[in-house]
Amino acid sequence: ALHSGSAIVLSRQEAVDVFRKIDANQNGEISQIEYIKALRKDKTLARRLGLPSDIRQEDESRRVFQYMYGQMDTDESKSINLEEFVGYYTRKDGSDDIFNAPVPAIEDAPP
């Protein structure tokens, strides 16, 4: 994982793997609770994602977490899907190559 400024950049495959690890109930969405639990359980993961591993209601860590979560949750659904997560962690500053990458969309599957 490369650091670009304070932003952490993962490869698409890394981002997908991390997403699957965090998505505890495997429903394809990460809730804030799932995310916080995963960070608590796995300090290496937290470091890889540039987040505090112990997020507490009453201190700065919660604000940092909620800000990042809000940045990822582009459709404001209060949960993060795979594309939002991958999009957030694979973005390269100033380049839009992630938008040109072929992304298999689940909803495009024939009925």
N, CA, C and O atoms as a GROMACS GRO file, in nm:
protein
  444
    1ALA      N    1   0.085  -0.119   0.000
    1ALA     CA    2   0.000   0.000   0.000
    1ALA      C    3   0.088   0.124   0.000
    1ALA      O    4   0.180   0.135   0.081
    2LEU      N    5   0.060   0.214  -0.089
    2LEU     CA    6   0.140   0.335  -0.099
    2LEU      C    7   0.073   0.446  -0.021
    2LEU      O    8  -0.050   0.456  -0.017
    3HIS      N    9   0.154   0.529   0.042
    3HIS     CA   10   0.098   0.650   0.103
    3HIS      C   11   0.108   0.762   0.003
    3HIS      O   12   0.217   0.790  -0.046
    4SER      N   13  -0.002   0.828  -0.029
    4SER     CA   14   0.008   0.948  -0.111
    4SER      C   15  -0.042   1.060  -0.021
    4SER      O   16  -0.162   1.076   0.000
    5GLY      N   17   0.050   1.138   0.031
    5GLY     CA   18   0.015   1.234   0.134
    5GLY      C   19  -0.038   1.158   0.252
    5GLY      O   20   0.025   1.062   0.297
    6SER      N   21  -0.153   1.198   0.303
    6SER     CA   22  -0.208   1.125   0.417
    6SER      C   23  -0.302   1.015   0.367
    6SER      O   24  -0.349   0.932   0.444
    7ALA      N   25  -0.329   1.018   0.236
    7ALA     CA   26  -0.423   0.920   0.183
    7ALA      C   27  -0.353   0.786   0.161
    7ALA      O   28  -0.239   0.781   0.115
    8ILE      N   29  -0.420   0.681   0.194
    8ILE     CA   30  -0.367   0.547   0.174
    8ILE      C   31  -0.422   0.497   0.041
    8ILE      O   32  -0.542   0.508   0.015
    9VAL      N   33  -0.335   0.442  -0.042
    9VAL     CA   34  -0.381   0.388  -0.170
    9VAL      C   35  -0.352   0.239  -0.176
    9VAL      O   36  -0.238   0.196  -0.158
   10LEU      N   37  -0.455   0.161  -0.200
   10LEU     CA   38  -0.440   0.016  -0.211
   10LEU      C   39  -0.458  -0.026  -0.356
   10LEU      O   40  -0.518   0.048  -0.434
   11SER      N   41  -0.408  -0.141  -0.391
   11SER     CA   42  -0.442  -0.195  -0.523
   11SER      C   43  -0.588  -0.239  -0.518
   11SER      O   44  -0.645  -0.258  -0.410
   12ARG      N   45  -0.647  -0.254  -0.634
   12ARG     CA   46  -0.788  -0.296  -0.637
   12ARG      C   47  -0.807  -0.429  -0.563
   12ARG      O   48  -0.903  -0.446  -0.488
   13GLN      N   49  -0.714  -0.523  -0.586
   13GLN     CA   50  -0.727  -0.654  -0.523
   13GLN      C   51  -0.714  -0.645  -0.371
   13GLN      O   52  -0.789  -0.710  -0.298
   14GLU      N   53  -0.619  -0.563  -0.324
   14GLU     CA   54  -0.604  -0.542  -0.180
   14GLU      C   55  -0.732  -0.486  -0.121
   14GLU      O   56  -0.780  -0.531  -0.017
   15ALA      N   57  -0.787  -0.386  -0.190
   15ALA     CA   58  -0.908  -0.320  -0.140
   15ALA      C   59  -1.024  -0.420  -0.131
   15ALA      O   60  -1.100  -0.420  -0.034
   16VAL      N   61  -1.037  -0.504  -0.234
   16VAL     CA   62  -1.144  -0.605  -0.235
   16VAL      C   63  -1.124  -0.704  -0.119
   16VAL      O   64  -1.220  -0.739  -0.050
   17ASP      N   65  -1.000  -0.748  -0.098
   17ASP     CA   66  -0.971  -0.842   0.011
   17ASP      C   67  -1.004  -0.782   0.147
   17ASP      O   68  -1.065  -0.846   0.232
   18VAL      N   69  -0.964  -0.657   0.165
   18VAL     CA   70  -0.989  -0.589   0.292
   18VAL      C   71  -1.139  -0.573   0.314
   18VAL      O   72  -1.190  -0.594   0.424
   19PHE      N   73  -1.210  -0.534   0.207
   19PHE     CA   74  -1.355  -0.518   0.217
   19PHE      C   75  -1.420  -0.648   0.265
   19PHE      O   76  -1.505  -0.647   0.354
   20ARG      N   77  -1.380  -0.759   0.204
   20ARG     CA   78  -1.439  -0.889   0.240
   20ARG      C   79  -1.410  -0.924   0.384
   20ARG      O   80  -1.493  -0.984   0.452
   21LYS      N   81  -1.290  -0.885   0.431
   21LYS     CA   82  -1.252  -0.912   0.569
   21LYS      C   83  -1.341  -0.832   0.666
   21LYS      O   84  -1.383  -0.883   0.770
   22ILE      N   85  -1.369  -0.706   0.630
   22ILE     CA   86  -1.447  -0.620   0.719
   22ILE      C   87  -1.596  -0.655   0.715
   22ILE      O   88  -1.666  -0.643   0.816
   23ASP      N   89  -1.644  -0.698   0.599
   23ASP     CA   90  -1.787  -0.726   0.580
   23ASP      C   91  -1.823  -0.858   0.652
   23ASP      O   92  -1.837  -0.963   0.589
   24ALA      N   93  -1.837  -0.848   0.782
   24ALA     CA   94  -1.850  -0.967   0.867
   24ALA      C   95  -1.968  -1.056   0.827
   24ALA      O   96  -1.955  -1.178   0.822
   25ASN      N   97  -2.083  -0.996   0.798
   25ASN     CA   98  -2.199  -1.079   0.764
   25ASN      C   99  -2.210  -1.107   0.614
   25ASN      O  100  -2.308  -1.165   0.569
   26GLN      N  101  -2.109  -1.066   0.538
   26GLN     CA  102  -2.101  -1.097   0.394
   26GLN      C  103  -2.224  -1.050   0.316
   26GLN      O  104  -2.265  -1.117   0.221
   27ASN      N  105  -2.281  -0.937   0.354
   27ASN     CA  106  -2.398  -0.889   0.279
   27ASN      C  107  -2.360  -0.788   0.172
   27ASN      O  108  -2.446  -0.728   0.108
   28GLY      N  109  -2.230  -0.768   0.153
   28GLY     CA  110  -2.187  -0.676   0.048
   28GLY      C  111  -2.189  -0.530   0.089
   28GLY      O  112  -2.168  -0.442   0.006
   29GLU      N  113  -2.213  -0.504   0.216
   29GLU     CA  114  -2.213  -0.367   0.268
   29GLU      C  115  -2.137  -0.367   0.400
   29GLU      O  116  -2.142  -0.464   0.476
   30ILE      N  117  -2.067  -0.259   0.426
   30ILE     CA  118  -2.000  -0.245   0.556
   30ILE      C  119  -2.072  -0.138   0.636
   30ILE      O  120  -2.081  -0.022   0.594
   31SER      N  121  -2.122  -0.177   0.752
   31SER     CA  122  -2.183  -0.078   0.841
   31SER      C  123  -2.074  -0.016   0.928
   31SER      O  124  -1.962  -0.068   0.936
   32GLN      N  125  -2.106   0.096   0.993
   32GLN     CA  126  -2.008   0.158   1.083
   32GLN      C  127  -1.966   0.060   1.192
   32GLN      O  128  -1.849   0.052   1.228
   33ILE      N  129  -2.063  -0.014   1.245
   33ILE     CA  130  -2.034  -0.110   1.352
   33ILE      C  131  -1.936  -0.218   1.304
   33ILE      O  132  -1.839  -0.250   1.372
   34GLU      N  133  -1.964  -0.275   1.187
   34GLU     CA  134  -1.873  -0.378   1.132
   34GLU      C  135  -1.732  -0.322   1.116
   34GLU      O  136  -1.634  -0.388   1.148
   35TYR      N  137  -1.726  -0.200   1.066
   35TYR     CA  138  -1.597  -0.138   1.040
   35TYR      C  139  -1.520  -0.120   1.171
   35TYR      O  140  -1.402  -0.155   1.181
   36ILE      N  141  -1.586  -0.064   1.270
   36ILE     CA  142  -1.522  -0.038   1.400
   36ILE      C  143  -1.478  -0.169   1.466
   36ILE      O  144  -1.369  -0.177   1.521
   37LYS      N  145  -1.564  -0.270   1.458
   37LYS     CA  146  -1.528  -0.401   1.516
   37LYS      C  147  -1.406  -0.461   1.447
   37LYS      O  148  -1.317  -0.514   1.513
   38ALA      N  149  -1.401  -0.451   1.314
   38ALA     CA  150  -1.288  -0.505   1.239
   38ALA      C  151  -1.158  -0.434   1.276
   38ALA      O  152  -1.053  -0.497   1.289
   39LEU      N  153  -1.165  -0.302   1.291
   39LEU     CA  154  -1.046  -0.225   1.326
   39LEU      C  155  -0.996  -0.262   1.465
   39LEU      O  156  -0.876  -0.274   1.488
   40ARG      N  157  -1.092  -0.280   1.557
   40ARG     CA  158  -1.055  -0.319   1.694
   40ARG      C  159  -0.988  -0.454   1.699
   40ARG      O  160  -0.892  -0.475   1.772
   41LYS      N  161  -1.041  -0.545   1.617
   41LYS     CA  162  -0.994  -0.683   1.620
   41LYS      C  163  -0.857  -0.696   1.554
   41LYS      O  164  -0.779  -0.785   1.588
   42ASP      N  165  -0.828  -0.608   1.459
   42ASP     CA  166  -0.710  -0.626   1.375
   42ASP      C  167  -0.632  -0.495   1.361
   42ASP      O  168  -0.661  -0.414   1.274
   43LYS      N  169  -0.533  -0.476   1.448
   43LYS     CA  170  -0.457  -0.350   1.449
   43LYS      C  171  -0.377  -0.330   1.320
   43LYS      O  172  -0.357  -0.216   1.277
   44THR      N  173  -0.332  -0.440   1.260
   44THR     CA  174  -0.258  -0.430   1.135
   44THR      C  175  -0.348  -0.375   1.025
   44THR      O  176  -0.306  -0.291   0.945
   45LEU      N  177  -0.471  -0.422   1.024
   45LEU     CA  178  -0.570  -0.374   0.928
   45LEU      C  179  -0.592  -0.224   0.947
   45LEU      O  180  -0.593  -0.148   0.850
   46ALA      N  181  -0.609  -0.184   1.071
   46ALA     CA  182  -0.631  -0.042   1.101
   46ALA      C  183  -0.516   0.043   1.047
   46ALA      O  184  -0.537   0.148   0.986
   47ARG      N  185  -0.393  -0.003   1.072
   47ARG     CA  186  -0.276   0.070   1.022
   47ARG      C  187  -0.276   0.077   0.871
   47ARG      O  188  -0.247   0.181   0.812
   48ARG      N  189  -0.310  -0.034   0.808
   48ARG     CA  190  -0.313  -0.039   0.662
   48ARG      C  191  -0.413   0.059   0.604
   48ARG      O  192  -0.394   0.113   0.495
   49LEU      N  193  -0.521   0.082   0.679
   49LEU     CA  194  -0.626   0.172   0.630
   49LEU      C  195  -0.611   0.314   0.683
   49LEU      O  196  -0.694   0.401   0.657
   50GLY      N  197  -0.504   0.338   0.759
   50GLY     CA  198  -0.479   0.472   0.810
   50GLY      C  199  -0.581   0.517   0.912
   50GLY      O  200  -0.612   0.636   0.923
   51LEU      N  201  -0.634   0.421   0.988
   51LEU     CA  202  -0.736   0.454   1.089
   51LEU      C  203  -0.691   0.409   1.227
   51LEU      O  204  -0.613   0.314   1.240
   52PRO      N  205  -0.741   0.477   1.332
   52PRO     CA  206  -0.712   0.428   1.467
   52PRO      C  207  -0.781   0.294   1.487
   52PRO      O  208  -0.891   0.272   1.436
   53SER      N  209  -0.717   0.202   1.561
   53SER     CA  210  -0.781   0.072   1.577
   53SER      C  211  -0.886   0.075   1.687
   53SER      O  212  -0.980  -0.003   1.687
   54ASP      N  213  -0.868   0.166   1.780
   54ASP     CA  214  -0.965   0.171   1.890
   54ASP      C  215  -1.044   0.300   1.880
   54ASP      O  216  -0.999   0.406   1.923
   55ILE      N  217  -1.162   0.290   1.823
   55ILE     CA  218  -1.243   0.408   1.800
   55ILE      C  219  -1.342   0.423   1.915
   55ILE      O  220  -1.426   0.336   1.940
   56ARG      N  221  -1.330   0.535   1.984
   56ARG     CA  222  -1.415   0.558   2.101
   56ARG      C  223  -1.512   0.672   2.076
   56ARG      O  224  -1.480   0.771   2.010
   57GLN      N  225  -1.630   0.656   2.130
   57GLN     CA  226  -1.736   0.754   2.116
   57GLN      C  227  -1.688   0.894   2.156
   57GLN      O  228  -1.723   0.993   2.092
   58GLU      N  229  -1.609   0.901   2.263
   58GLU     CA  230  -1.586   1.031   2.327
   58GLU      C  231  -1.459   1.104   2.283
   58GLU      O  232  -1.431   1.213   2.334
   59ASP      N  233  -1.383   1.047   2.191
   59ASP     CA  234  -1.262   1.121   2.154
   59ASP      C  235  -1.248   1.144   2.005
   59ASP      O  236  -1.337   1.110   1.926
   60GLU      N  237  -1.134   1.201   1.968
   60GLU     CA  238  -1.106   1.241   1.831
   60GLU      C  239  -1.115   1.125   1.731
   60GLU      O  240  -1.153   1.145   1.616
   61SER      N  241  -1.081   1.004   1.777
   61SER     CA  242  -1.080   0.890   1.686
   61SER      C  243  -1.216   0.870   1.619
   61SER      O  244  -1.223   0.832   1.502
   62ARG      N  245  -1.321   0.895   1.693
   62ARG     CA  246  -1.456   0.879   1.638
   62ARG      C  247  -1.483   0.980   1.527
   62ARG      O  248  -1.544   0.947   1.424
   63ARG      N  249  -1.438   1.103   1.548
   63ARG     CA  250  -1.459   1.206   1.447
   63ARG      C  251  -1.382   1.174   1.320
   63ARG      O  252  -1.434   1.188   1.210
   64VAL      N  253  -1.255   1.131   1.338
   64VAL     CA  254  -1.172   1.094   1.223
   64VAL      C  255  -1.240   0.981   1.146
   64VAL      O  256  -1.250   0.986   1.023
   65PHE      N  257  -1.285   0.880   1.220
   65PHE     CA  258  -1.350   0.766   1.157
   65PHE      C  259  -1.476   0.809   1.081
   65PHE      O  260  -1.496   0.770   0.966
   66GLN      N  261  -1.560   0.890   1.147
   66GLN     CA  262  -1.686   0.926   1.084
   66GLN      C  263  -1.665   1.014   0.961
   66GLN      O  264  -1.740   1.007   0.864
   67TYR      N  265  -1.560   1.096   0.968
   67TYR     CA  266  -1.529   1.178   0.850
   67TYR      C  267  -1.491   1.088   0.733
   67TYR      O  268  -1.542   1.104   0.622
   68MET      N  269  -1.399   0.993   0.758
   68MET     CA  270  -1.356   0.904   0.650
   68MET      C  271  -1.471   0.818   0.599
   68MET      O  272  -1.485   0.795   0.479
   69TYR      N  273  -1.552   0.772   0.692
   69TYR     CA  274  -1.666   0.688   0.654
   69TYR      C  275  -1.760   0.769   0.564
   69TYR      O  276  -1.809   0.719   0.462
   70GLY      N  277  -1.783   0.893   0.602
   70GLY     CA  278  -1.869   0.981   0.521
   70GLY      C  279  -1.812   1.006   0.383
   70GLY      O  280  -1.887   1.015   0.285
   71GLN      N  281  -1.678   1.017   0.374
   71GLN     CA  282  -1.612   1.035   0.244
   71GLN      C  283  -1.632   0.913   0.155
   71GLN      O  284  -1.648   0.926   0.034
   72MET      N  285  -1.630   0.795   0.217
   72MET     CA  286  -1.646   0.672   0.140
   72MET      C  287  -1.789   0.651   0.096
   72MET      O  288  -1.815   0.601  -0.013
   73ASP      N  289  -1.883   0.689   0.183
   73ASP     CA  290  -2.025   0.660   0.162
   73ASP      C  291  -2.084   0.762   0.065
   73ASP      O  292  -2.162   0.849   0.105
   74THR      N  293  -2.046   0.750  -0.062
   74THR     CA  294  -2.081   0.856  -0.158
   74THR      C  295  -2.230   0.866  -0.185
   74THR      O  296  -2.278   0.973  -0.222
   75ASP      N  297  -2.305   0.757  -0.168
   75ASP     CA  298  -2.449   0.767  -0.192
   75ASP      C  299  -2.526   0.793  -0.063
   75ASP      O  300  -2.649   0.791  -0.062
   76GLU      N  301  -2.453   0.818   0.046
   76GLU     CA  302  -2.513   0.851   0.176
   76GLU      C  303  -2.617   0.750   0.222
   76GLU      O  304  -2.720   0.785   0.278
   77SER      N  305  -2.587   0.623   0.196
   77SER     CA  306  -2.681   0.517   0.235
   77SER      C  307  -2.656   0.471   0.379
   77SER      O  308  -2.726   0.384   0.430
   78LYS      N  309  -2.554   0.530   0.443
   78LYS     CA  310  -2.515   0.492   0.579
   78LYS      C  311  -2.450   0.354   0.584
   78LYS      O  312  -2.428   0.298   0.692
   79SER      N  313  -2.418   0.299   0.468
   79SER     CA  314  -2.332   0.181   0.465
   79SER      C  315  -2.246   0.192   0.339
   79SER      O  316  -2.279   0.264   0.246
   80ILE      N  317  -2.136   0.118   0.340
   80ILE     CA  318  -2.041   0.128   0.231
   80ILE      C  319  -2.044   0.000   0.151
   80ILE      O  320  -2.029  -0.110   0.205
   81ASN      N  321  -2.064   0.014   0.019
   81ASN     CA  322  -2.061  -0.107  -0.063
   81ASN      C  323  -1.921  -0.124  -0.122
   81ASN      O  324  -1.834  -0.039  -0.104
   82LEU      N  325  -1.901  -0.235  -0.190
   82LEU     CA  326  -1.768  -0.267  -0.241
   82LEU      C  327  -1.714  -0.158  -0.332
   82LEU      O  328  -1.598  -0.118  -0.319
   83GLU      N  329  -1.796  -0.108  -0.424
   83GLU     CA  330  -1.747  -0.007  -0.518
   83GLU      C  331  -1.707   0.121  -0.446
   83GLU      O  332  -1.606   0.183  -0.481
   84GLU      N  333  -1.785   0.161  -0.346
   84GLU     CA  334  -1.750   0.282  -0.270
   84GLU      C  335  -1.616   0.263  -0.200
   84GLU      O  336  -1.531   0.352  -0.201
   85PHE      N  337  -1.599   0.146  -0.139
   85PHE     CA  338  -1.477   0.117  -0.064
   85PHE      C  339  -1.356   0.113  -0.156
   85PHE      O  340  -1.254   0.177  -0.130
   86VAL      N  341  -1.370   0.036  -0.264
   86VAL     CA  342  -1.260   0.024  -0.360
   86VAL      C  343  -1.230   0.160  -0.423
   86VAL      O  344  -1.114   0.196  -0.441
   87GLY      N  345  -1.335   0.234  -0.456
   87GLY     CA  346  -1.316   0.367  -0.516
   87GLY      C  347  -1.238   0.459  -0.424
   87GLY      O  348  -1.152   0.534  -0.469
   88TYR      N  349  -1.270   0.453  -0.296
   88TYR     CA  350  -1.203   0.539  -0.198
   88TYR      C  351  -1.056   0.500  -0.183
   88TYR      O  352  -0.969   0.587  -0.185
   89TYR      N  353  -1.029   0.373  -0.169
   89TYR     CA  354  -0.892   0.330  -0.140
   89TYR      C  355  -0.803   0.310  -0.262
   89TYR      O  356  -0.682   0.295  -0.248
   90THR      N  357  -0.860   0.312  -0.383
   90THR     CA  358  -0.774   0.296  -0.500
   90THR      C  359  -0.759   0.427  -0.576
   90THR      O  360  -0.692   0.430  -0.679
   91ARG      N  361  -0.819   0.534  -0.528
   91ARG     CA  362  -0.807   0.660  -0.604
   91ARG      C  363  -0.662   0.707  -0.600
   91ARG      O  364  -0.595   0.698  -0.497
   92LYS      N  365  -0.614   0.757  -0.710
   92LYS     CA  366  -0.482   0.817  -0.715
   92LYS      C  367  -0.504   0.966  -0.734
   92LYS      O  368  -0.590   1.008  -0.811
   93ASP      N  369  -0.426   1.045  -0.663
   93ASP     CA  370  -0.449   1.189  -0.669
   93ASP      C  371  -0.443   1.240  -0.812
   93ASP      O  372  -0.346   1.218  -0.884
   94GLY      N  373  -0.550   1.308  -0.853
   94GLY     CA  374  -0.551   1.373  -0.982
   94GLY      C  375  -0.570   1.282  -1.101
   94GLY      O  376  -0.578   1.331  -1.214
   95SER      N  377  -0.576   1.152  -1.082
   95SER     CA  378  -0.596   1.065  -1.198
   95SER      C  379  -0.730   0.997  -1.187
   95SER      O  380  -0.776   0.965  -1.078
   96ASP      N  381  -0.794   0.976  -1.301
   96ASP     CA  382  -0.926   0.914  -1.296
   96ASP      C  383  -0.921   0.774  -1.351
   96ASP      O  384  -1.023   0.723  -1.399
   97ASP      N  385  -0.804   0.710  -1.346
   97ASP     CA  386  -0.794   0.580  -1.411
   97ASP      C  387  -0.888   0.477  -1.347
   97ASP      O  388  -0.923   0.378  -1.410
   98ILE      N  389  -0.928   0.501  -1.222
   98ILE     CA  390  -1.018   0.402  -1.164
   98ILE      C  391  -1.154   0.406  -1.232
   98ILE      O  392  -1.225   0.305  -1.237
   99PHE      N  393  -1.192   0.522  -1.286
   99PHE     CA  394  -1.322   0.530  -1.350
   99PHE      C  395  -1.321   0.461  -1.486
   99PHE      O  396  -1.426   0.421  -1.536
  100ASN      N  397  -1.203   0.446  -1.544
  100ASN     CA  398  -1.194   0.379  -1.673
  100ASN      C  399  -1.175   0.229  -1.660
  100ASN      O  400  -1.185   0.155  -1.758
  101ALA      N  401  -1.148   0.184  -1.538
  101ALA     CA  402  -1.127   0.041  -1.518
  101ALA      C  403  -1.260  -0.031  -1.534
  101ALA      O  404  -1.362   0.018  -1.487
  102PRO      N  405  -1.260  -0.146  -1.601
  102PRO     CA  406  -1.385  -0.220  -1.614
  102PRO      C  407  -1.427  -0.272  -1.476
  102PRO      O  408  -1.352  -0.342  -1.409
  103VAL      N  409  -1.547  -0.236  -1.437
  103VAL     CA  410  -1.596  -0.277  -1.306
  103VAL      C  411  -1.719  -0.363  -1.326
  103VAL      O  412  -1.821  -0.315  -1.377
  104PRO      N  413  -1.712  -0.490  -1.287
  104PRO     CA  414  -1.831  -0.573  -1.303
  104PRO      C  415  -1.940  -0.526  -1.204
  104PRO      O  416  -1.922  -0.534  -1.083
  105ALA      N  417  -2.050  -0.479  -1.258
  105ALA     CA  418  -2.157  -0.433  -1.171
  105ALA      C  419  -2.257  -0.547  -1.151
  105ALA      O  420  -2.298  -0.613  -1.247
  106ILE      N  421  -2.294  -0.567  -1.028
  106ILE     CA  422  -2.385  -0.679  -0.998
  106ILE      C  423  -2.520  -0.659  -1.068
  106ILE      O  424  -2.580  -0.755  -1.115
  107GLU      N  425  -2.565  -0.534  -1.073
  107GLU     CA  426  -2.699  -0.512  -1.131
  107GLU      C  427  -2.704  -0.531  -1.283
  107GLU      O  428  -2.812  -0.530  -1.342
  108ASP      N  429  -2.588  -0.548  -1.346
  108ASP     CA  430  -2.587  -0.568  -1.490
  108ASP      C  431  -2.610  -0.715  -1.529
  108ASP      O  432  -2.624  -0.748  -1.647
  109ALA      N  433  -2.614  -0.800  -1.430
  109ALA     CA  434  -2.633  -0.942  -1.459
  109ALA      C  435  -2.770  -0.963  -1.524
  109ALA      O  436  -2.868  -0.902  -1.484
  110PRO      N  437  -2.776  -1.050  -1.625
  110PRO     CA  438  -2.907  -1.074  -1.688
  110PRO      C  439  -3.005  -1.132  -1.586
  110PRO      O  440  -2.964  -1.204  -1.495
  111PRO      N  441  -3.133  -1.103  -1.600
  111PRO     CA  442  -3.233  -1.151  -1.503
  111PRO      C  443  -3.240  -1.304  -1.501
  111PRO      O  444  -3.318  -1.361  -1.426
   0.00000   0.00000   0.00000
